[in-house]
Every structure is written in C-alpha cells, then in structure tokens.
C-alpha cells in the first residue's frame, strides 16, 4: 500500500507525474506536501470504492479484486526503487558531469588546483617535427565561450587549431589553418606533430561548434622549426662519403655527361643534402698547348655560379625567375645559375598542388670580380 513515508521519498517531479496519471485535479500547481495529501486521499477513495464493490460481489470477488490504484502506484514505486528510475537518473547525472568536465579547459577540478589569473597559450619547439603547447585559461573565459556559442555549445568540442604562418619575406600576418586537434579538460599541455621542417607555426585554443564556428580563447607565440639534418639519418656507407664528397664523386665518374652521370649526381645531392658543383677545368677547358704538349703562357681563369637548394612540397610547382625547377620525390630541389659580374635578384615562387596557396622567397646576390695586372719576376728575384 502507498504510505506517506514512501511518497515523501519521491521528488516533486515524480509525485506530479503520479498525480497526473491518477487524474488529480490541479496537480500542476501543487507543492510537494499538497501532492502527497492529494495522492493519499485519492488512494484512500479508490480503496474504499473497491472494498464496497467486494462486499457486493461476494467472497469470490473479494479474493480476486485488489485496488487498481494501489497496485499501479505500488508497482511503479517498486520499479523506481529497484533501479529503473532513481538509479537511471543518477547515472544520467554522472554522465553529464563527466561530459562537462571533459569540455572545461579551465581545470577547476579540486581545491588544490590553482586557477589561472589570465588566459595564455605558449608553444615550444621540441625538435623539427614536434611542438609542445602549454596553456592556462580562466573559468570566466570558458563561461563566456558557453554564452557566446549559445545553442551550439552542446555540440562544441575543445580543440587546438594549428596554423602555418607565412614567411616574413611575404607577410608575417598571413596564416593558413592546417588542422584542428581534439583535446579535453583536465590537462594543460599537448604535444603536436608538425610536417616538413623548417616551417613557422602558430596555435590557437578554443571551441569548435558543429556548424564550423571556431571561438578562440587564446593564441600562442609564433615558432619556427629547425631544418632536419638529413646527414644524421644516412647509413654508415654515406658517412665516409660526406667527409670527401668531391673526390669520391669524381672517382665514380660523376663529372661526366649523360643520364648515368646525372642520376649519380642526384643520388649524391639527395644523400648528402648539398650540391655537387662542376669543377672549373671541364667548364673552361685545359690551357692551350704547343706542338710539344707544353702549356702556352701562364693562365688563370676564374668564374662563379650560384647554387640554390632547399625543400618544398613534392606536389608544388616551383620556378626561379619564371623558369620551372624540378622537385625530387622528397621535396628537395637544387638550382645552378650563372653568376655574372653584377648584382642579381632571384625570386623563387612555389605554388601548392591545388593552386590555393603561393609562397615566395627572394634571394639577392652580387658578384664583384676584378682582374689585377700580372706581376713578372726576374730570375734574379728568386
């Protein structure tokens, strides 16, 4: 049977639902005490009605009949008491608390946690391929983000937004978003893998809504990853070659002509990450000789060339002064240009494979070569 003690153990919401099902008039405006009294009165009326019916219908009817109201209310109460109601509600509250904690970037977890006094995000370069981000955010900033996103807050997720910053020769204020990294509350640092050094990066922390809106709470400093030294990754056979590359390259026939020599040069440049410059004698020819094979006069010829080498996306299109440059499979390239006796400005322009982005680096060089008057020494001067 329904008792006052059992009803008092229910919440106002549960009592109102019971009163609505039992047809109690005015249940929606009643307080808890009023709902309990109304339900007890209703149960008592139903019990009296059924007892009168039992007396009229005899002993058989008395055995078979029970109070519909009492049975229904007792059954629903027992179901909730056994876990279908109260336990389910408690489990739902725990899930909601865990989701709120995972979304809270302010780390307001325990009484021992020091709350941040200001929003800040700092990024450090660990090596050419890894960044380390550290942040502190105030609870007020997270609360303002919730208000700003409004109805989209429920589906928003905390992220770190990684962007590449254009080189200073182009524009220090141009950023291109690379990707969003999902994070969670309860932590204040994250490791970020980055591609193809050397490059310049900046990180933002905030919330990304389901409709694509990103609300940034803090922005980091700009960092530049260091070039990856490929010589550190070559096998032992190439370590010895790196000590005297020109001699070994010449002994291997590298200064000849033809496709074989070109392939050999490409392998040397890729493994050693440096250009293999053609020596002067093959370019200028040997000194003129007389009939006996002796050199005529005392020659001294000097020329110069500039070698540009670097790395870009393998799918990019690269030009130097408007002329296309071949890019190797790993993104490296080497360009040899004549260096006349004057100042030159050499623009290198790279367009991404999809044509959506362009990078430019300008190299300015100057050559100033002077030929001095020869000095003739007499034998007596020796």
FIGUGU-362990 format. One line per 5 residues: number of its first residue (from 1); their letters; for each residue x negated, y negated, z negated of C-alpha. Coordinates in Angstrom, 1 decimal. Layout:
# FIGUGU-362990
NUM	a	X:Y:Z  ...
END
This chain:
# FIGUGU-362990
1	xxxxx	0.0:0.0:0.0  -1.1:-3.6:0.6  -2.1:-5.3:-2.6  -3.1:-8.9:-3.4  -6.6:-7.8:-4.1
6	xxxxx	-7.0:-6.3:-0.6  -5.6:-9.3:1.1  -7.8:-11.7:-0.8  -10.8:-9.8:0.6  -9.8:-10.8:4.1
11	xxxxx	-10.8:-14.0:5.9  -8.2:-16.7:6.7  -8.6:-15.8:10.4  -7.8:-12.1:9.7  -4.8:-13.0:7.5
16	xxxxx	-3.4:-15.4:10.1  -3.7:-12.6:12.7  -1.8:-10.2:10.5  0.9:-12.7:9.7  1.3:-13.4:13.4
21	xxxxx	1.7:-9.7:14.2  4.2:-9.3:11.4  6.3:-12.2:12.6  5.8:-14.5:9.6  7.2:-17.9:10.4
26	xxxxx	4.9:-20.9:10.1  1.7:-18.8:9.8  -0.4:-21.1:11.9  -0.2:-24.0:9.3  -0.6:-21.9:6.1
31	xxxxx	-3.6:-21.9:3.8  -5.1:-18.6:2.6  -3.0:-18.5:-0.6  0.2:-19.1:1.3  -0.7:-16.4:3.9
36	xxxxx	-1.3:-13.9:1.1  2.1:-14.7:-0.6  3.9:-14.5:2.7  2.4:-11.2:3.6  3.1:-9.7:0.2
41	xxxxx	6.7:-10.9:0.4  7.1:-9.5:3.9  5.7:-6.1:2.8  8.0:-6.0:-0.2  11.0:-6.8:2.0
46	xxxxx	10.1:-4.1:4.5  9.6:-1.6:1.7  13.0:-2.4:0.2  14.7:-2.1:3.5  13.2:1.3:4.2
51	xxxxx	13.9:2.6:0.7  17.6:1.7:1.3  17.5:3.5:4.6  16.0:6.5:2.9  18.8:6.6:0.3
56	xxxxx	21.4:6.5:3.1  19.9:9.1:5.3  19.3:11.7:2.5  16.3:13.6:1.2  15.0:14.7:4.7
61	xxxxx	14.9:11.2:5.9  13.2:10.1:2.7  10.4:12.6:3.3  9.9:11.6:7.0  10.2:7.9:6.6
66	xxxxx	7.5:5.5:5.5  7.2:1.9:5.6  6.2:0.8:9.2  4.8:-2.4:7.9  2.8:-0.8:5.1
71	xxxxx	1.4:1.9:7.4  0.5:-0.6:10.1  -1.1:-3.0:7.8  -2.9:-0.4:5.8  -4.2:1.3:9.0
76	xxxxx	-5.6:-2.0:10.3  -7.1:-2.8:7.0  -8.8:0.5:6.6  -10.2:0.3:10.2  -11.8:-3.0:9.4
81	xxxxx	-13.0:-1.7:6.1  -14.7:1.3:7.8  -16.8:-0.9:10.1  -14.7:-1.6:13.2  -14.1:-5.2:12.0
86	xxxxx	-16.3:-6.6:9.3  -19.4:-4.7:10.5  -18.9:-5.7:14.1  -18.5:-9.3:13.1  -21.7:-9.1:11.0
91	xxxxx	-23.6:-7.5:13.9  -22.5:-10.2:16.3  -23.7:-12.9:13.8  -27.1:-11.2:13.7  -27.4:-11.1:17.5
96	xxxxx	-26.5:-14.8:17.8  -29.1:-15.7:15.1  -31.8:-13.7:17.0  -31.0:-15.4:20.3  -31.1:-18.9:18.6
101	xxxxx	-34.5:-18.1:17.1  -35.9:-16.9:20.5  -34.8:-20.2:22.1  -36.0:-22.5:19.3  -39.5:-23.8:20.2
106	xxxxx	-39.9:-25.9:17.1  -40.8:-22.8:15.0  -38.6:-23.7:12.0  -38.8:-20.2:10.6  -39.9:-20.1:6.9
111	xxxxx	-40.5:-22.6:4.2  -44.3:-22.1:4.7  -44.2:-23.2:8.3  -45.4:-26.8:8.8  -43.0:-28.7:11.0
116	xxxxx	-44.6:-30.7:13.8  -44.7:-34.5:13.4  -44.8:-35.2:17.2  -44.5:-33.4:20.5  -47.7:-32.3:22.1
121	xxxxx	-49.0:-29.7:24.6  -52.7:-29.1:25.1  -54.2:-26.9:27.7  -57.8:-25.5:27.6  -59.8:-23.7:30.4
126	xxxxx	-60.9:-20.3:29.2  -62.5:-19.1:32.4  -61.9:-19.6:36.2  -58.7:-17.5:36.1  -57.2:-18.2:32.6
131	xxxxx	-55.8:-21.2:30.8  -54.8:-21.3:27.1  -51.8:-23.5:26.3  -51.0:-24.7:22.7  -48.0:-26.8:21.7
136	xxxxx	-46.2:-28.4:18.7  -42.6:-29.6:19.1  -40.3:-31.3:16.6  -36.9:-29.9:15.8  -35.4:-33.2:16.8
141	xxxxx	-36.7:-32.7:20.4  -35.1:-29.3:20.6  -31.8:-30.6:19.3  -31.9:-33.5:21.8  -32.5:-30.9:24.6
146	xxxxx	-29.4:-29.0:23.5  -27.3:-32.1:23.6  -28.7:-33.2:27.0  -28.1:-29.9:28.6  -24.6:-29.7:27.2
151	xxxxx	-22.6:-26.7:28.6  -25.8:-25.4:30.3  -27.6:-25.0:27.0  -26.1:-21.5:26.5  -27.8:-20.1:29.7
156	xxxxx	-31.0:-22.2:29.4  -34.3:-20.5:28.7  -37.6:-21.8:27.3  -40.4:-21.9:29.9  -43.9:-23.2:30.6
161	xxxxx	-43.9:-24.9:34.1  -47.3:-24.5:35.8  -48.1:-27.2:38.4  -51.2:-27.8:40.6  -52.4:-31.4:40.7
166	xxxxx	-53.7:-32.8:44.0  -57.4:-33.6:44.1  -58.4:-37.1:43.1  -59.5:-37.8:46.7  -55.9:-37.6:47.8
171	xxxxx	-53.7:-38.6:44.8  -54.0:-37.9:41.2  -50.3:-38.2:40.7  -49.1:-35.6:43.2  -48.1:-32.2:41.6
176	xxxxx	-46.8:-29.1:43.2  -44.9:-26.6:41.0  -46.4:-23.1:41.2  -44.2:-21.1:38.9  -42.1:-21.1:35.6
181	xxxxx	-43.3:-18.8:32.8  -40.7:-17.5:30.3  -41.7:-17.9:26.7  -39.9:-17.5:23.4  -39.6:-19.2:20.0
186	xxxxx	-41.7:-18.2:17.0  -45.0:-18.7:18.8  -47.0:-21.8:19.6  -49.6:-20.7:22.2  -49.6:-18.8:25.5
191	xxxxx	-52.3:-17.5:28.0  -51.6:-18.4:31.6  -53.3:-16.8:34.6  -54.2:-19.1:37.5  -55.4:-18.3:41.0
196	xxxxx	-58.2:-19.3:43.3  -60.7:-21.5:41.4  -61.7:-24.3:41.5  -58.3:-26.0:41.2  -56.6:-28.6:39.0
201	xxxxx	-53.6:-27.8:36.9  -51.0:-29.3:34.5  -48.4:-27.6:32.3  -45.0:-28.8:31.0  -43.0:-27.1:28.3
206	xxxxx	-39.2:-27.3:28.2  -35.9:-25.6:29.0  -34.8:-24.3:32.4  -31.0:-24.2:32.9  -29.2:-21.7:35.0
211	xxxxx	-28.3:-24.4:37.5  -32.0:-25.1:38.1  -32.3:-28.2:36.0  -35.6:-28.4:34.1  -35.8:-30.6:30.9
216	xxxxx	-39.4:-31.2:29.9  -40.2:-31.8:26.2  -44.0:-32.3:26.6  -46.6:-32.5:29.3  -50.2:-31.3:29.0
221	xxxxx	-53.6:-32.8:30.0  -54.9:-32.1:33.5  -57.6:-29.4:33.6  -59.9:-28.1:36.4  -61.0:-24.5:36.6
226	xxxxx	-64.7:-23.9:37.3  -65.8:-22.2:40.6  -66.1:-18.4:40.4  -69.7:-17.4:41.0  -69.4:-14.5:43.4
231	xxxxx	-73.0:-13.6:42.9  -72.1:-12.3:39.4  -69.8:-9.8:41.0  -72.1:-8.3:43.6  -73.6:-4.9:43.2
236	xxxxx	-77.2:-4.2:42.4  -78.3:-3.9:46.0  -77.5:-7.5:46.7  -79.2:-8.9:43.6  -82.6:-8.3:45.1
241	xxxxx	-81.5:-9.8:48.4  -80.4:-13.0:46.7  -84.0:-13.6:45.5  -85.4:-14.0:49.1  -82.4:-14.0:51.5
246	xxxxx	-84.1:-15.7:54.4  -86.9:-13.2:54.7  -84.6:-10.2:54.4  -82.2:-11.8:56.8  -84.9:-12.4:59.4
251	xxxxx	-86.3:-8.8:59.0  -82.8:-7.5:59.6  -82.6:-9.3:62.9  -80.2:-12.0:61.6  -81.7:-14.8:63.7
256	xxxxx	-81.0:-13.2:67.0  -77.9:-13.7:69.1  -74.8:-11.7:69.9  -71.9:-10.3:68.0  -74.0:-8.0:65.8
261	xxxxx	-76.1:-10.9:64.5  -73.0:-12.9:63.9  -71.5:-10.1:61.8  -74.7:-9.8:59.9  -74.7:-13.5:59.1
266	xxxxx	-71.0:-13.4:57.9  -71.8:-10.5:55.6  -74.8:-12.3:54.1  -72.9:-15.5:53.6  -69.9:-13.7:52.0
271	xxxxx	-72.0:-11.6:49.6  -74.4:-14.4:48.6  -71.9:-17.3:48.8  -74.4:-19.5:50.7  -75.0:-20.4:54.3
276	xxxxx	-77.8:-18.8:56.3  -79.5:-21.7:58.2  -81.1:-21.0:61.5  -84.9:-21.7:61.3  -86.5:-24.6:63.3
281	xxxxx	-88.7:-22.5:65.7  -85.8:-20.7:67.5  -83.9:-24.1:67.8  -86.8:-26.2:69.1  -88.9:-23.6:70.9
286	xxxxx	-92.6:-22.9:70.4  -95.2:-25.6:71.2  -96.3:-25.8:74.8  -99.4:-23.7:75.6  -102.2:-24.0:78.1
291	xxxxx	-103.3:-21.2:80.5  -105.3:-19.5:77.8  -102.3:-19.5:75.4  -103.6:-22.2:73.2  -101.2:-24.9:71.9
296	xxxxx	-101.3:-28.3:73.6  -101.7:-31.2:71.1  -100.5:-31.2:67.5  -96.7:-31.0:67.5  -94.4:-31.9:64.6
301	xxxxx	-90.7:-31.9:65.3  -88.0:-32.3:62.7  -84.3:-32.1:63.0  -81.4:-31.7:60.5  -78.0:-30.2:60.3
306	xxxxx	-75.3:-30.3:57.6  -73.7:-27.1:56.2  -70.3:-27.4:54.6  -68.9:-24.4:52.8  -66.0:-23.8:50.4
311	xxxxx	-62.8:-21.8:49.8  -59.1:-22.3:50.6  -56.0:-20.2:51.1  -56.7:-17.4:53.6  -53.4:-18.3:55.4
316	xxxxx	-54.2:-22.0:55.6  -55.2:-23.9:58.8  -58.5:-25.8:58.3  -60.0:-28.5:60.6  -63.2:-30.6:60.4
321	xxxxx	-62.9:-33.8:62.4  -60.0:-32.3:64.2  -61.8:-29.1:65.2  -60.4:-25.8:63.8  -62.6:-23.8:61.4
326	xxxxx	-62.4:-20.0:60.9  -61.4:-18.8:57.4  -62.5:-15.5:56.2  -60.2:-12.9:54.6  -61.2:-14.0:51.0
331	xxxxx	-60.5:-17.7:51.9  -64.2:-18.8:52.2  -65.5:-20.7:55.1  -68.8:-22.2:56.4  -69.2:-25.0:58.9
336	xxxxx	-72.5:-26.1:60.5  -72.6:-29.5:62.1  -75.4:-31.5:63.8  -76.7:-34.3:61.6  -77.7:-37.3:63.8
341	xxxxx	-79.8:-40.1:62.5  -76.9:-42.2:61.2  -74.0:-42.3:58.7  -71.1:-39.8:59.3  -67.7:-39.4:57.7
346	xxxxx	-66.4:-35.8:57.9  -62.7:-35.2:56.9  -61.8:-31.6:56.1  -58.0:-31.1:56.3  -56.2:-27.9:55.2
351	xxxxx	-52.5:-27.2:55.9  -50.7:-24.5:54.0  -49.5:-21.5:55.9  -45.9:-22.6:55.7  -46.8:-26.2:56.6
356	xxxxx	-45.2:-27.6:53.4  -48.5:-28.9:51.9  -51.7:-30.6:53.1  -55.0:-31.1:51.3  -57.9:-33.3:52.5
361	xxxxx	-61.5:-33.7:51.3  -63.7:-36.4:52.9  -67.5:-35.9:52.9  -69.7:-38.9:53.8  -73.4:-38.3:54.6
366	xxxxx	-76.2:-40.4:56.0  -79.5:-39.4:57.7  -82.4:-41.9:57.9  -85.4:-40.3:59.7  -88.5:-42.3:60.7
371	xxxxx	-91.4:-41.0:62.7  -94.7:-42.5:61.4  -97.7:-43.3:63.5  -100.2:-40.4:63.8  -103.5:-40.7:61.9
376	xxxxx	-106.6:-39.4:63.8  -109.5:-38.3:61.7  -113.1:-38.1:63.0  -115.2:-35.1:62.2  -117.4:-37.3:60.1
381	xx	-114.5:-38.0:57.8  -114.2:-34.3:56.8
END
